[in-house]
């Protein structure tokens, strides 16, 4: 299964600075997410060059590697290459207030999304069963299916208590226990009776129900994290197992019912008033903003701070018009724009990316098409944002809303069936058609301007190369040493091919034959060459010098360029590379060694750049 991603996982960890630099790792639907000890060790260029990596993003201290829908398989291999428990989890990175809020909200709500999505789809199925008269609203089946879906929302404060505690690094079990107090049936009985409640006769407990709420539990567990830490400092270790939980329950139970819970309930009431105001006076605003700007929000991670508003509205009013409709029309707009690009582009690789990306985007996962097609080409992104805003405008003006949370792809249209009406279902369908049509037309029109200059990928005529016996000069002056003496196992073991190494006396690399440049690494520390007689060599300047990210190197050629024997290819500053702590040994390897009967070093010791070093026989 995930075994085929083993090499990709190893390369990702390496380009992130090694396993010692990874403090935490997890993943969402399409991205690997990392917390790092030292972000300066990330090699962004090499990371994005990896086959299988769509994009690298550093947002709010979370280093995101966009993979695609198979991210879970890649993560399984990542876990084998890191040791989070031994890593330094305390990053010294300082975040601004906005980044801190987004990071807290995202870390709290993202783990809950699968449960909310599952419950939402059960609600959608139940609505369909009712619409087609498979079950009736007074049947036990209806009662039980509703129970399956509502369980998540009823006990949402307990679920959030767990995730908040994890985010704040307090005890999640104690947090859930405090939330359980607030949802206890006995408290519900007291609230229903309406009689004043006074703790010890003088501490008033406000009569408020916390079932299905969001804000009260966020405030309570936020405060509890500080109470726990304080108690952990002042209570002796020998008795903290008993007294910390006991005092936490007594303190937080009192605060939750007397001060913090009521404050959260009041804030929740204000939020409900705000949502109601929007739905009556400006219902189009959220759908237009989300529909038009969601791709930008995703790029900067702002959607993680906005999406929970839909969850809060769902908890307060039973529906979501803040985030759901805008997100759905935006995703369909992006998918359609990508599909048009697939139809119009002449670039075979882009066509393949656009087709697969549009399919996943129609299912609600837009990162592959956003970072692989729409953002690089720009014009599909602009078209999809206008299309998303157009669909959002219709959805907003018709006050379209969903009755459960879930993914934002085509299957999510079922979430708009509710309140014993199909009105919202048909309205979201119309909004999606508007979004798709506008996006398609604009993308198609713009493609005539932006795709017309795109070069058709031509397959060059392949001329057969007849391998010949060859003698290879050293590409660099210095002292010739065997590969076995190179301080790098990959070269010393000849795993990359036979050859030799040079202890350079000068910082210049010359072409050892007439041929072509096969590759110039982005960090300029390595060059691949192919001779006119078929010899393929890799010249690797220094060991682990990829970490310098091109510093102290200057490449004078580029991939695909024809070169002649003796032509200067690359210069490098030996002294500064050594001062930076890197070896300047230069392995020179024949990468197609298997095509020859012998590859033999015929010279060792000091020599100039024009002496033969290797004898290569067919």
N, C-alpha and C positions, 0 to 999 in steps of 0.2 A: 504494500500500500504506500506508506509515506517514504519507503526506502529509496525511491527514485529521486527524492528531494534531499538526500543525504549531503551531496556535494554542495548544493545551493545553500543549505543551512550552515554548513561549515564556512562558506565564503561570506555569508551575511554576518556571522559572528566575528569573523576576522576583520571585516571592514568597519565594524562597530567598535573596534579597539580590543577585541579578544574577550574571552569569557570573564576575565577579572574586571572588565569595565562595565559589565552588565549587572545592574543592581536589581532589576525586576523585568519580567517579560510576560506578556499575555497577548491575546489577539481578539479582534472583533470579526465581523463577517468577511472582510477583505484585507485587513491590515495586521501585520505584526506590530506590536507596540512595546517599546523598551524604555525603561528608566536607566540612565547611565551615570556612572560615577564621574567621568570626565568627558564632556561632549567634544572637546577639542581633538580627541583621538578618532573621531568618525571620519572616514574617507568617503565623502559624498559622491565624488566623481566615479570612483571604482564601484561603489555600491550600486549606483544607478546603471552602470555598464553591465551588471550581472544579468545573464540570461534567465529570466524568471522574475526579475524585479521591475515593476512598472514605474515606481516613483519613490523617492525618499523625502519625508517631511519632518521638520522639527517644529513642533507646536506646543507651546505652554510646557516645555520641559519633557514632553513625550516624543520620543523618536519613532516615527511611524514608517514602516516599510510596506508599501502597497504591493500585494501579491496577487489577489484575485479570490475567486470563490473556493479555491483549494487551499486556502491559508491554513486550515486546521491540520492538513497533512504535513505542510512545511513546518508548522509549529511543533509537531511531534518530534521532528528531527532536531529542531532548535533546542528543545528541552534536553536532548542527549548531549548537547555541546556546551551547556552552561551549568553553573552551579550557583544558583541564586542564594542558597543558604550561606555560602562562604563569601559572598560578595559584600562589598561595603554598601549598605543600603542607605546610608545617610549622605545624600548628595549635598554639596555646598552651594548648589545653584539657587539663586534668589529669583523669585517670580514677582511680577507686578500684581496689583490687586485684581485686575481683570483676569489674568491668567490663573490666579489662585482660585477665583470663584468658578471659572470654567472647569478647571481641573477637579475641584470638589464636586460640582454638579455632575460632571461626566462620570467620575469614579463612583458616584452614588447610584446613578440611574442606569448606566450601561449594563451592569450585571443583571438588572431586573428585566431588561427588554425581552429576553426569551420567554419568561413567564407571562408577561403582559401580552406578547404576541400570540402565544399559545392559547391563552384565555380568550383573546379577541377573536381568533379563528373559530373557537368553539361557539362563541356568541353568534358569529356569522352563520355557521352551520345550523344552529338552532333557529335563527331567523328564517333561513331557507326552508327548513322543515315545517315551520308554521305557515309560511307563504303558500307552500304546495300542499297544505293540509295533511301532511304526514303525521304530525302530532298536534294536539290542541293545547291551549294555554292552561287548561285545568287538569291536564293529565300528569301522572307521576313522572313519566318520561321527561316532560317539559321541566317539571320541578327539579329533577335530578340533573339534567343537562345544564340548567341555569346555575345549579349549585356548583357543578364542575368549573364553570367559567367565573362565577362571582367569588369563589374562594380566594383567589389571588387578590381581588380588589378589597374584599372584606378584611383580610389580614395584611394588606399592603403596609401598614405601619410597622409590623413585625419584620417583614422582608426588608424594608428600608432601614430599619434599625440595625440589621445585620450588616448591610453594605456600608452604611455611614460609619459604623464602628470599625469595620475593616479599613476604610479610607483614613480614619483618624487614629488608627493603630491602638484602639482600645479593645476591651474584651467583647467580642460580638455576642457571646452567649448571655452575658450580663445585660447587654443592650436589648436583646430580644426579650429577656425576662422582664425588663422595665416596660417594654411595649406591651407585653402580655397583661401587665397590671391595668394598663389603660384600656384594653379591649375586654377585660374580664366581664362576664355576664352580670355579676353582682353590681359592678359600677353602672352598667346599662340599666339595671333595675332602679338604682338610685336616681339616675338622670330622668327616667320615665316617670317616677313618682313625683318629682318636682319639689320634694321637701329639702330645705337647706341642710347642707352637710358641713359639720365643723369637726375637724380633726382635734382630738383631745379637748374638745369643747370650745376652742378659741381660734383655731386655724381654719378659715373658710376654704372649702373646696368648691370651685366653680362648676356648676352642672353643665358639662359639655360632652357631647359624644365624639369619640375619636376614631370610630370605625371608618375605614376607607379614606382617612385623611392623610395629608402629606406634610404640611408645614409644621404642625405641632411636634411630630416625632423628630424632625430634623433639628429643631431647637433643643429638644430634650436630650437627644444623644450627643449633640455638640457640647452641651454643658456637662453631660456625664463623663465625657472623655477627660475633661479637666479635673473633675471630682475624683475619678479613678487614679489619675496620675498623682494627685495630691495625697490621697490615702496610701498609695504605694510608697511614697517618700517618708511618711510619718509613722506608719505602722511597722513594727519589727517583722523581719522576714519569717521568723519562726511561727507567727500567728496570722500572717496576712491572708492565708488561704481561707480562713474562717471570717476574719473581721472585715476585710475589704469588700467581699460580696454583701455581707450583712449591712454594713454601713452605707454601701452604694444603694441598696434597695430602700433603706429607710430615708436617706437624704433625697434620692431622686424620685421616690414615690411621692414624698411630700411636695417637692418642687414641681413635679409634673402636674399634679392635680390642683395645686394652689396658685402657681405663678406661670410656669413655662407653657404648660398645655393651654391654659386660657389665652395667653398672649398669641400662641400659634393659631388658636381658633379664631381670634379676632382678626389676625392678619389673613387667614383663610377667607374670612367673611369679606374683607376688603378686596381680596383677589376675585372672589365670586362677583362682587359688584362691578369690578373692572371688566370681567369677562362678559357680564350681562350688558354693560354699556357698549362694548364693542359689537356684540351681536345685534344690538338694536340700532346704534347710530353709525357704526363704521365697520360693518361685517366684512367688507371687501378688503380692508387694509392688511390684515395678517396674511390672507391667502395670496394677495398680489406680491407682498414683500417676500414671503417664503417661496412662492412660485417663481419669482424672478431672480432672487438672490441666493437661493439655496446652494448652487454650485460654488459660489464665492465663500459662503459660510462653511461648506465642507472643506474647502482648501485651507481655511484658517482655523478650523475646529470650532467655529462659533455655533454650529448646529447642535453641539453637545450641550450648550447652555440654553438653547431655545426649545429643543424638543421636549424637555421635561415640563414646559408650560402646558403642553397638550395633556400630559399625564395628570398634572394638577387640575386642569379644567375638567378632565374626565372624572377625577375624584370628587370635585365639588358639584358639577352639574350633570354628570352622566354622559357627556359627549365631548368631542374635541373638534373645534373649528379653528383653533389657533395654528396648529402645525400640520395635522394630517392632510387636509385637502391640498394645501400649497406644496407639500413634499411630494404628493402623488403626481400632480400635474407637472411638477418640475422634472421628476424622474422620467416620466413618459416623454417629455419634450427632449430631454437629453438622449434617450434611447432612439427617438425618431431622427434626430439630427445625425447621430452616429450611423443609422441605417442608410440615410441619404448619402453620407460620405462613402460608405461601402459601395453604393451604386455608382457614384461619380468618379471616385479616385482610380487612377491607373497604376498606382503603386500596389503591388501584390501583397506586400507585408502589411501595409496600412489597411488594405481591404480585409485581410484576415482578422486583424485586431478590431476593426470597426464592426464586423459581423458578430464576432463573439461578444464584444463589449455591449452591443445593442441588445442582444438576447438577455444578458444578465441584468442590464439596466431596466428592461421591461419587467423583470422579476423583482426589481426594487434595489438592486446593488449597482451603483453608478460609478464607483471609483475606477474600475478598469477602463470604461469608456471616457470618463472625465480626464484622467491623466494620460491615457494612451491615444486618444483621438481629439476630443473637443478642445482641451486646453492647448495642446501643441499646435493645432491648426487655427485656433482662435475663432474663425468665422462660425463654426458650428456651435461654439459656446455662446456667442452673441445671439445667434438665431434661437437657440434653445432657451436662453434667459427671457427673450421677448415672448416666445411661445408659452413658456411656463407662466409668465405674468398675465398673459391673455387668458389662459385657462383659469388661472387663479382669480382673475377679475370676475368671471362668470360664477365660479364656485362661491366667491365671497358675496356677490350681489344676491344670490339665491339662498344665502345663509346655509350652504351645504356643510354638513358635519358628519363625522363618523361616530359610531356608538361603541367602539372598542379599539384598542390600540393594536398595531401589528405592523407588518412590513409595508413599504410604500411602493409596491409593484402592482401589476394587473390583478393578482388574486385579492388585493386589498379592497377592491370595489364591493366585495361582499360585506365589508364592515360598515357600509353605509345603509344597510337594511335594518330598520328599527322603528320604534314608535308606531308599530302597526301601519306603516306606510312605505311605499316604494319610491316616494318623491325624491329623497336624497340620493338613492341609488341611481335614478335616471339623470339627476342633475350632475352627479360626478362623472357619469358616462359622457354627457354632453361636454363638460369641462375638459375631459381628456381628449375628446375629438377636436375641440378648438385648439388645445395645446399642441396636439400632434400635427394638425393641418398647418397651423401658423409656422411651426418649427420646420416642417418639411418644405414648405414653399420658400421661406427665407433661406434655408440652407441650400436648396437647389439653385436659387437665383445667385447667391453669393459664390457658389461653387464655380460659376462661369468666370468669375474674376480671379479666384484664388487657386483653382485647380488647373487653369489653362496653361500655366507655365511649368506645371509639374512634369518632369521628365519621365518618359516611359522607361521602365527598367528593361534595358536591353541585355540579352544574354550574349556576352562577348564570344567571338569565335575561339574555340578552344584548340590551340595548336598542340599536337602531341609532343611531349618532351622526351627525347631519348637520353636515358641516363648514361653518363660516361664516367670513366675513371677520372678522378679530379684530385688536384692538390690545392689545399686551402691555406692561404696566408693568414697571419694574425691580423685582426682588424684594429689592433691597438698595440703600441709599443710597450715593452715591459718585460717581466720575467714570466716564462711559461711554467705552469705547475700542473700536475695531474688533477683531474676532476675530483679524485678521491680525497684531495687535501682541501677542497672547498668546505667552508664551515656552514654548509647547508645540506641537509640530508637528501633533499629532492634532487640536487645536482650531483652530490657526491656518490649517490647510489646509481647514477646513470638512468634514473627512472624517466627522465625527460629526453634521453638520448646520449650517445657517446660524444666526446669532444675534449676540450681542454679548458684551462682557466688562465687568466693573466693577472699578475700583480702589476698594475699599470704604473708607468713612470710619467705619463702625461695624461691630461684630461681631454683627449680627443679620440673619437672612434671613426675609422675609415671603412669604406666598402671593400671587402676582400675579393670581390669579383664583380663582373658585369651582371646585372639582374634587375630585380624589382623589389620594392619595399612592400612586404606582405602586411605588416602591422607596425604601428607606433603606439605604444601604450600611452594612455592619457596622462600618466605621471612622468612620461618621457624617460624613464630609467631603463627601458628595454625596447629592442627593435627586432622585428622578424624580417628576414631577407630570403629571397628565392633566386638562385643563380639561373642563368640561361641554360645551364646543363642539368637543372633539376635539383640541385642541393638546397635543402631548406635549413636555415640556421637561426638560432635565437642568440642574440647578444644581450646579456643581462648585466647592466652596470651596477655593481655593488650588491650587497645582501640585505634584504628587508628594506631597501631604499624606496620601495613603494610608499612607505610611511611618510616620506618627505613630501609627497604630493606634488612632485615636479620642481620643488625648490632645489636650486644649485644645478639644474639641468637645462640645456637648450637644444631642442631638436631642430635640425636644419632641413629635414625632409618630411614628407607625409606619406600616408598609406597610399599605394597605387602608383607611386612615382618611380620612374626608371632611374637607375643609378649606374655609374661606371666605376670600374676598379680604381681605388685610390681616392674616391670622392669623400669629402668630409661629411659625416652623417650627424654627429652628435658631439657636443662639448659638455663638460661637467667640471665642477670645482672640487677637486680631490681633497684639498685641505679642509674646506668647510664641511664636506660630507663626513670626514674622519672626526672633526671636532664635534659633530652632532652625534657621534657614537656609533657610526655605521662602518662596516668593512667595505673597502673599495675593490675587493676581488671581482673580476669580470669573467663569469662562466661563458664559454662559447660552445653551444651544443648543436649537433646535427639532429634536428627533430624528426627527420625521416630516415633515421639510422636503419630501420628494419628493411629498407629497400636496397641496402648495400650488403655485400658479403663481408667487407671489413672497413672499419673506420679506425685508423691507427695514428697515434701521435708520433711524429718522426723527429721532433725537435723539442728540447727543454732548455731551461735557463734563460739568460738574457738574449734578447734579439730585437731587431728593428721591426717596424710595421710591415716590411715587405718580404720577410722570410717565410718559406713554406713551413707549416706546422703539422697539418693533417694530410694523410694519404687516404683517399677514399676510393674504394674499388667496388665495381658492380658485381 
